[in-house]
Amino acid sequence: MRHGVRGKNPLLRLAAVAALAAPLLTLAASGEAAQLAPPLGPCSGPDCGTNTWGPPNNGDFGTDATINIYVGGNYGVGGRAAEAEGKIVTVGSLTIAKNGGGSFNMGVVGVGSRVVPPSGTDHVTTGGSVTVAPGNTLFLGGSDSKGTVWGNLVHGGALTGQTSITPQGQAILDPAAIDEFRGLTAVIEDHSKCMAAQTATGTVVKDGNTYTFTGDGTSSRQVFNVDTNIGSDAAAADLVFAGIPQGATVIVNMVGPDPVLIRTNTGSGLDGDPMVALRPRLMWNFPESTDATITGGAQFQGSVMSGNPAGTVTLSNPGTNGRVYLAGNLLQNSYMGSATGTEIHAYPFDGDLPECGESPSPSPSPSPSPSPSDSGSPSPSPSPSPSESTSPAPSPSESTPEPTGSRSPHPHPLPDTGGGDLVAPAAGGAAVLLGLGGVVVALARRARAATAEPAAGTGRPGPVGPGRPARALR
């Protein structure tokens, strides 16, 4: 019998079931909007009021029980990808196959928001197999000045390869664990389609490599519909947002033909960066893309949503600072063939999205352009194919052998994040922040290296999080 999430969260069940069972409703009032319902969207849990959500850092932890990364298909890790922060759910398989091998941290990372899933909960849940390629190691958990945070890796299929999980966390075989999350794929599809159906309230103008998004200055939701790429394989775009009222939700619908590309160096993640001010209410939406890539040298600000269950989103920038909610597949890879690490950091999405079937938010006298106006500059070229690709399989369904995963208590090599110095918020400068992440995690884990974990498959009935019955341990 399946006992559900921690504490049998009724909001999670109600939100997921209602979104699937009820038809989309047409709202009578124009301008209606709502935040994403748990377990998506804003922070949840007792620490939310005290979390600082500052720049990527290596300070003490806060906690957030909301899903930060949801993948309706398969999740592939390649290139020199380094870390993925926050609670992670993938309906399909998880494959970690970095070029040259190395470590990959999930749930808790070295440098990020440092807002992590609560200790004793499931930090990573997969419906399919977890495959860690030879020479790679998957790490869960970590420590700060106050103590240790630990969590479980719950997998529905086989676990193969090297893992190192902070005690008292465990790798747990539970094919039913994903069931409570499957309905979120349809929720994401609906939100993505609904955003794409909204009438633009602002214009996008391209002048050389600068893309200026100008809002109407009044609407509570600023909508931009972009039917071409932002940047190209030849040059990264500079992003400028203007005419955005304080507190407005900003939606950028990428509605161009495949392959869809955003390549930018705009975004440092540091205080004073205009993109940071937008981040909590900024959503980048790929409603129909089968092949979408976000790349460049930026700490990319804002959340990402993709509504195509058959699509793949590739994150190849040094950092993505926001929620990642995909109906399809995720590939986390090095950008533009470089050796720079790629990280996903946990930051909430607090924006108000349109309700399906409603009229768009009113604007006094909008004259929006659906795509960037070109000020004498050539149009961006199509997206490059990501190098070092380990594209995940398109279908989350799979047949897997019995799990044979193992854990390693010894210290691990530092993830190669390609960072060296801290720099001011300038184009591409934020990437160097990421190099601190591996150092912090490595030092913490070396400090606990003396605490040996038992080999997987021993059947040790160790502790489980609150609300979870003991399950088969692998």
Buried (B, 14 or more C-beta within 10 A) or exposed (E): EEEBBBEEBEEBBEBBEEBBEEEEEEBEEEBBBEBBBBBBBBBBBEBBEEBEBBBBBBEEBBBBBBBBBBBBBBBBBBBBBBBBBBBBBBBBBBBBBBBEBBBBBBBBBBBBBBBBBBBBBBBBBBBBBBBBBEBBBBBBBBBBEEEBBBBBBBBBBBBBBBBBBBBBBBBBBBBBBBBBBBBBBBBBBBBBBBBBBBEBBBBBBBBEBBBBBBBBBBBBBBBBBBBBBBBBBEBBBBBBBEBBEEEBBBBBBBBBEBBBBBBBBBBBBBEEBBBBBBBBBBBBBBBBBBBBBBBBBBBBBBBBBBBBBBBBBBBBBBBBBBBBBBBBBBBBBBBBEBEBBBBBBBBBBBBBBBBBEBBBBBBEEBEBBBBBEBEEEEEBEBBBEBBBBBBBBBBBEBEBEEBEBBBBBEBBEBBBBBBEEEBEBEBBBBBBBBBBBBBBBBBBBEEBEEEEBBEBBEEEEEBBBEBBEEBEBB
